[in-house]
Amino acid sequence: MNVFSGHPNDFANDLEVVIHRVKVCSQGYAGIVGERALPKRHQLRRKNVLLNTRNCLQVLVKQLKATSITSGLAHMKRAPIIIVGGGPVGAVMALALHRREIPFVLLEAEADVVEDQRAATLHPPTLEMMSELGLLNTIREEGLFAPVFRHWDRVSGRLVAEFDMAQLRNETEFPYAIQFEQYKLVRLILSHLSGAHGCEVHLRTKVQRIDDSGSDVVRVFAERDVDGKRESVVFEGSYVIGADGGRSITRQEAGIQFQGFTYPERFVKIMTPYNFIQADSALALRNFFSDPVEWINLFKVIDKGPPGLWRIVYPVPEDQSEEDALRAERIESTLQRFLPKKGAYEVCYLAIYRVHQRVADRFRKDRLLLVGDAAHLNNPIGGMGMNGGIHDAVNLAEKLSVTYHQEGHDELLTLYDRQRRTVAVDYVQAQTIRNKKELEERDPAARQRILDEMSEMAADPVRSLKHLLRVSLLESVRSANAIM
């Protein structure tokens, strides 16, 4: 959607269009009907929309004062935006751009959507964004509702705390999480984009180099597989968005540092169809077990359908070899130690991987921008990585809806950097590091203090609400939108 009608000599009319759209947008989110009072969750959503609108308009006014109106409003046909990486964040980026009438070229090295067992939890603010992108109905139909999560002391077997996202009912329209695997999200989005005007998706295409030295376009040099043969190809874009993961070529080509650390231990992930809730009805669909020796995360996904799969994640010592950690006998011993049962566990997926806590020094350099894992990496405890990346993509698309359609307004992209990098550090990094430390604490006194505080917080409605706002990432999205 163009911000202005494209007639530079009729600025007054164009401004009326902007004001009207802001009014419609704010009323649409607020749910205003006559003079009736709005529910708190609608008031908060309206506040977020208006904060974003204020940010955009303030930057717009500043730009117009610094340049001539005619040059700032001149309509120009621009090269599409290039997205590197077709995972869940890259796919959301593509759909968000398409909904704002911005053409894009999506480049993905894989031949198809990879059905791996990675991120699955969609938190409330992410569901708000899925609703705005027209995806929520399918996610609700095919996903698994998981509003409750429980913290356990694995040593004693005691339930420490239960948190129910229903407590967020006055904060959001979606007071729950939904388990919906990331590969399903990518496929859903690609089906929406298939055949749409201005949407190009190139699979089997691996980016080799990016040149941002030109005055008009950024050039992306890639190799792609055509009938089993590799051929070189060059794409030209107005911007390049790196959604290409922790080893991001976009970030490397931009010369952006990736500061942080790698945990010495590795994580093992197991998927089994065994029904843990049938064996122990006290379990929730999402569970966190603290243990000074071997903490465990346990939660369920739908997979291809009933009975679904349960995912178990736990650490392995630094000095244990990968081969030993993945031995069938070792895996069976770990599962039986966690929940003993007759007969062996069926394991249908098994992986071991290293875990990082890193944030890029900046999320933007000139016309190269970073989102998702290319911009920040964190441990999986709490399911914040993919959600934070999706929030990056939607935030950036809002900024580009102005910057792309109108020359100038470059400061909006710097605002994206400032907003999303701040919350990546203050919320996602801080919370995931804390989550892991609380699960693995070894000092007996400190560990007991953590468990007691968790139990007391869950029993206090005010403190538990505050906790839910933070771990659901509702607070982080609101904080980002308030940054100028």
KENUVO-996089 format. One record per residue (C-alpha): residue in one letter; x, y, z. Coordinates in steps of 0.2 Angstrom, whole numbers, padded with zeros to 4 digits, always signed. Each point is the difference from the previous one (the first is absolute). Layout:
// KENUVO-996089
AXYZ/...
END
This chain:
// KENUVO-996089
M+0000+0000+0000/N+0007+0017-0005/V+0000+0013+0014/F-0004+0014-0013/S-0010+0000-0015/G+0015+0004-0011/H-0006+0018-0005/P+0014+0011+0007/N-0009+0017-0003/D-0015-0006+0010/F+0008-0002+0017/A-0015+0005+0010/N-0011-0014-0008/D+0014-0012+0003/L+0001+0005+0018/E-0019-0002+0002/V+0002-0018-0006/V+0014-0004+0013/I-0011+0007+0014/H-0015-0010-0006/R+0010-0016+0000/V+0007+0003+0017/K-0017+0003+0007/V-0007-0016-0009/C+0015-0010+0007/S-0002+0006+0018/Q-0018-0003+0000/G+0001-0017-0008/Y+0012-0005+0014/A-0009+0008+0014/G-0017-0007-0004/I-0009+0016+0003/V-0019-0001+0000/G-0009+0016+0004/E+0006+0006+0017/R+0002-0017+0008/A+0015-0002+0011/L+0013-0011-0008/P+0007-0016+0008/K+0018+0003+0006/R+0007-0012-0013/H-0007+0010-0014/Q+0006+0016+0008/L+0018-0007+0001/R+0000-0006-0018/R-0007+0018-0005/K+0014+0008+0010/N+0013-0011-0009/V-0007+0004-0017/L+0000+0019+0004/L+0018-0001+0007/N+0006-0007-0016/T-0010+0012-0010/R+0006+0015+0010/N+0018-0007-0003/C-0002-0001-0019/L-0009+0017-0001/Q+0013+0009+0010/V+0014-0006-0010/L-0010+0004-0016/V-0002+0018+0006/K+0018+0002+0004/Q+0005-0007-0017/L-0012+0012-0009/K+0007+0015+0009/A+0017-0005-0006/T-0004-0003-0018/S-0011+0008-0013/I-0018-0008+0000/T+0000-0003-0019/S+0016-0010+0001/G-0005-0010+0015/L-0017-0005-0007/A+0006-0004-0018/H-0006-0017-0005/M+0013-0012-0006/K+0000-0018-0005/R+0013-0009+0011/A+0008-0016+0000/P-0007-0014+0011/I+0006-0004+0017/I+0011-0015+0001/I-0003-0012+0015/V+0014-0012+0003/G-0006-0016+0009/G-0017-0008-0001/G-0002-0007+0018/P-0015+0006+0011/V+0007+0018+0002/G+0004+0002-0018/A-0017-0007-0005/V-0009+0012+0012/M+0011+0014-0007/A-0006-0004-0017/L-0018-0001+0004/A+0001+0016+0010/L+0007+0010-0015/H-0012-0008-0012/R-0015+0006+0011/R+0008+0018-0001/E+0001-0001-0019/I+0019-0001+0000/P+0007-0012-0013/F+0014-0013+0006/V+0011-0013-0006/L+0003-0014+0013/L+0016-0011-0002/E+0001-0016+0009/A+0014-0013-0001/E-0010-0015+0004/A-0010-0010-0013/D-0016+0000+0010/V-0006+0004+0017/V+0010-0010+0013/E-0011-0010+0012/D+0011+0002+0015/Q-0005+0000+0018/R+0005+0018+0005/A-0010+0014+0006/A-0019-0003+0003/T-0007+0012+0013/L-0010+0015-0006/H-0002+0013+0014/P-0015+0012+0002/P+0008+0015-0009/T+0006-0011-0014/L-0018-0007-0001/E-0006+0019-0002/M+0012+0002-0014/M-0006-0017-0008/S-0018+0007+0001/E+0005+0016-0009/L+0009-0011-0014/G-0015-0011-0003/L+0007-0016+0007/L-0008-0002+0017/N-0015-0011-0005/T+0011-0013-0007/I+0012+0001+0015/R-0015-0002+0012/E-0007-0015-0010/E+0017-0009-0002/G+0009+0005+0016/L+0000-0005+0018/F-0007+0012+0013/A+0012+0001+0014/P-0005+0014+0013/V+0007-0009+0015/F+0019-0003+0004/R+0007-0008+0016/H+0016+0001+0009/W+0006-0016+0009/D+0014-0005+0012/R+0006-0015-0008/V+0010-0005+0016/S-0015-0001+0011/G-0013-0003-0013/R-0010+0015+0007/L-0010+0012-0011/V+0008+0017+0004/A-0012+0012-0010/E-0013+0001-0013/F-0003+0015-0011/D-0016+0001-0011/M+0000+0013-0014/A-0018+0002+0002/Q+0005+0013+0013/L+0005+0011-0016/R-0018+0001-0006/N-0001+0019+0004/E+0017+0002-0009/T-0003-0009-0016/E-0013-0008-0011/F+0011-0016+0000/P+0003-0004+0018/Y+0009-0017-0004/A+0014-0007-0010/I-0002-0012-0015/Q+0012-0014-0004/F+0002+0001-0019/E+0016-0006-0007/Q+0010+0012-0010/Y+0001-0010-0016/K-0019+0000+0000/L+0000+0019+0001/V+0012+0001-0015/R-0011-0011-0010/L-0016+0009+0004/I+0008+0017-0004/L+0007-0006-0017/S-0017-0007-0005/H-0007+0018+0003/L+0014+0007-0010/S-0001-0012-0015/G-0004+0009-0016/A-0002+0017+0008/H+0005+0015-0009/G+0017+0007+0005/C+0005-0016+0009/E+0015-0010-0006/V+0007-0015+0010/H+0016-0009-0006/L+0004-0016+0008/R+0017-0009-0002/T+0008+0017-0001/K+0015+0004+0011/V+0006+0018+0003/Q+0019+0001-0003/R+0003+0019+0001/I-0009+0017+0003/D+0006+0016-0008/D-0008+0016+0008/S+0012+0012-0009/G-0012+0005-0014/S-0010+0016+0001/D-0017-0007-0005/V+0000-0018+0004/V+0007-0014+0011/R+0007-0014-0010/V-0001-0018+0006/F+0011-0013-0008/A-0006-0018+0002/E+0001-0018-0007/R-0015-0010-0003/D-0004-0018-0005/V-0008-0001-0017/D-0003-0018-0006/G+0014-0006+0011/K+0012+0013-0007/R+0007+0015+0010/E-0002+0017-0008/S+0004+0017+0005/V-0013+0013+0001/V-0001+0018+0006/F-0015+0008+0009/E-0002+0019+0002/G-0010+0008+0014/S-0004+0016+0009/Y+0004-0008+0017/V+0007-0017+0005/I-0008-0008+0016/G+0010-0014+0008/A-0011-0013+0007/D+0014-0013-0003/G+0003-0007+0018/G+0015+0000+0012/R+0013-0002-0014/S-0008+0014-0010/I+0009+0005-0016/T-0009+0016+0000/R+0007+0005+0017/Q+0017-0006-0005/E-0001+0011-0016/A-0005+0015+0010/G+0015-0002+0011/I-0011-0001+0016/Q+0007-0008+0015/F-0010-0013+0010/Q+0005+0002+0018/G-0005-0013+0014/F+0005-0017+0005/T-0003-0019-0003/Y-0005-0012+0014/P+0014-0013+0003/E-0014-0014+0002/R-0010-0005-0015/F-0019-0004+0000/V-0008-0016-0005/K-0018+0000-0008/I-0010-0015+0000/M-0018-0003-0008/T-0011-0014+0006/P-0018-0004-0003/Y-0001-0007+0018/N-0015+0008+0009/F+0008+0008+0016/I-0016+0008+0006/Q-0009-0017-0001/A+0014-0007+0011/D+0000+0016+0012/S-0016+0010-0001/A+0008+0014+0010/L+0011+0005-0015/A-0004+0015-0011/L+0003+0001-0019/R+0015+0011+0005/N+0011-0005+0015/F+0017+0006+0007/F+0009-0012+0012/S+0014+0008+0010/D+0014-0011+0005/P+0018+0004+0004/V+0007-0015-0009/E-0012-0002-0015/W-0015+0013-0002/I-0013-0005-0013/N-0013+0009-0011/L-0015-0010-0005/F-0014+0006-0012/K-0011-0007-0013/V-0003+0004-0019/I-0013-0006-0012/D+0012-0007-0013/K-0010-0008-0014/G-0015-0003+0011/P-0005-0011+0015/P+0008-0006+0011/G+0012+0014-0003/L+0018+0001+0006/W+0008+0004+0017/R+0017+0010-0001/I+0013-0003+0014/V+0015+0012+0001/Y+0014-0002+0012/P+0019+0004+0001/V+0014-0011-0002/P+0017+0003+0009/E+0014+0009-0010/D+0012-0015+0001/Q-0013-0013-0006/S+0002-0005-0018/E-0014+0003-0013/E+0001-0019-0004/D-0002-0005+0018/A-0014+0013+0003/L-0010-0007-0014/R+0002-0018+0003/A-0017-0009+0001/E+0004-0007+0017/R+0005+0017+0007/I-0016+0008-0007/E-0011-0014+0007/S+0008+0001+0017/T-0003+0019+0000/L-0018-0002-0004/Q-0003-0014+0013/R+0009+0010+0013/F-0012+0014-0004/L-0016-0010+0000/P+0002-0019+0002/K-0012-0011-0010/K-0001-0018-0006/G+0008-0003-0016/A+0011+0012-0011/Y-0004+0017-0005/E-0003+0003-0019/V+0011+0014-0006/C-0004+0007-0017/Y+0011+0015+0000/L+0017+0003+0008/A+0012+0015-0001/I+0015+0008+0009/Y+0005+0018-0002/R+0009+0014+0007/V-0008+0015+0008/H+0005+0018-0001/Q-0005+0017+0008/R+0005+0013-0013/V-0006+0017-0006/A+0006+0009-0016/D+0008+0017+0004/R-0013+0008-0011/F-0015-0006-0010/R+0003+0012-0015/K+0014+0006-0010/D-0005+0011-0015/R-0012-0011-0010/L+0004-0016+0008/L-0012-0005+0015/L+0000-0015+0012/V-0015-0009+0007/G-0002-0016+0011/D+0015-0011+0003/A+0011+0010-0012/A-0002+0014+0013/H-0001-0009+0017/L+0002-0018+0006/N-0006-0007+0017/N-0003-0016+0009/P-0017-0008-0003/I-0006+0000+0018/G-0017+0010-0001/G-0002+0000-0019/M+0006+0017-0003/G+0011-0001-0015/M-0012-0002-0014/N-0013+0011+0008/G+0013+0014+0002/G+0005-0002-0019/I-0018+0001-0006/H-0002+0016+0011/D+0016+0007-0009/A-0008-0004-0017/V-0017+0008+0003/N+0008+0016+0008/L+0012+0001-0015/A-0014-0002-0013/E-0009+0015+0009/K+0015+0011-0003/L+0003-0006-0018/S-0018+0004-0004/V+0004+0018+0001/T+0019+0000-0005/Y-0003-0011-0015/H-0015+0009-0008/Q+0008+0017+0003/E+0018+0005-0002/G+0008+0006+0016/H-0007-0003+0017/D+0016-0010+0003/E+0000+0003+0018/L-0014-0012+0002/L+0012-0014-0003/T+0012+0006+0013/L-0015+0000+0012/Y-0003-0018-0005/D+0018-0004+0006/R-0002+0010+0016/Q-0017-0008+0004/R+0003-0018-0003/R+0018-0001+0005/T-0004+0008+0017/V-0014-0013+0004/A+0011-0014-0007/V+0013+0004+0014/D-0012+0005+0014/Y-0013-0013-0002/V+0004-0015-0011/Q+0018-0001+0005/A-0002+0004+0018/Q-0015-0011+0002/T+0006-0016-0008/I+0017+0001+0009/R-0010+0002+0016/N-0011-0015-0004/K+0015-0011-0003/K+0009+0006+0016/E-0016-0004+0011/L-0002-0017-0007/E+0018-0005+0002/E+0005+0008+0017/R+0011-0011+0010/D+0002+0009+0016/P-0012-0007+0012/A-0005+0016+0009/A-0001+0010-0016/R-0010-0014-0008/Q-0013-0001+0014/R-0001+0019-0001/I-0004+0000-0018/L-0014-0014+0002/D-0008+0010+0015/E+0000+0016-0010/M-0008-0009-0015/S-0013-0008+0011/E-0004+0017+0009/M-0001+0009-0017/A-0012-0012-0007/A-0012+0002+0015/D+0000+0019-0001/P-0012+0006-0014/V+0010+0017-0002/R+0017-0008-0001/S-0006-0015-0011/L-0008+0012-0012/K+0016+0010-0001/H+0010-0016-0003/L-0012-0005-0014/L+0001+0016-0009/R+0019-0002+0000/V+0002-0018-0005/S-0014+0001-0013/L+0010+0015-0008/L-0015+0011+0001/E+0010+0012+0010/S+0015+0000-0012/V-0011+0004-0015/R-0008+0015+0009/S+0017+0006+0006/A+0007-0001-0017/N-0015+0010-0007/A+0003+0014+0013/I+0018+0003-0005/M+0003+0015-0010/
END
